[in-house]
Amino acid sequence: MAEQFAESNNVIIEEVNKGLNPGMIVLLVVATTLLLFFVGNYALYLYAQKTLPPKKKKPVSKKKLKREKLKQGVSAPGE
């Protein structure tokens, strides 16, 4: 009887790892990197909007100017 009790007492107890598992660490690193990337891009976008001059418009060709003036009924210069 004592032997049976001793044998049943040999139960393997697994310790629960209370730290973060490697998958969770990788997930946190990737998520943090992506978050920093998007926040940094947004900050740069806002900074560029404040500091850069507005885009220059493309010059209108002489053909288009003539066409527009003819549509309005004004004679084009030089004609």
URLIN-V959718 format. One record per residue. N is the residue number from 1. SS is DSSP state (~ for helix, > for strand, _ for the rest). Layout:
{{N/SS} {N/SS}}
//
This chain:
{{1/_} {2/~} {3/~} {4/~} {5/~} {6/~} {7/~} {8/~} {9/_} {10/_} {11/_} {12/_} {13/_} {14/_} {15/_} {16/_} {17/_} {18/_} {19/_} {20/_} {21/_} {22/~} {23/~} {24/~} {25/~} {26/~} {27/~} {28/~} {29/~} {30/~} {31/~} {32/~} {33/~} {34/~} {35/~} {36/~} {37/~} {38/~} {39/~} {40/~} {41/~} {42/~} {43/~} {44/~} {45/~} {46/~} {47/~} {48/~} {49/~} {50/~} {51/~} {52/_} {53/_} {54/_} {55/_} {56/_} {57/_} {58/_} {59/_} {60/_} {61/_} {62/~} {63/~} {64/~} {65/~} {66/~} {67/~} {68/~} {69/~} {70/~} {71/~} {72/~} {73/_} {74/_} {75/_} {76/_} {77/_} {78/_} {79/_}}
//
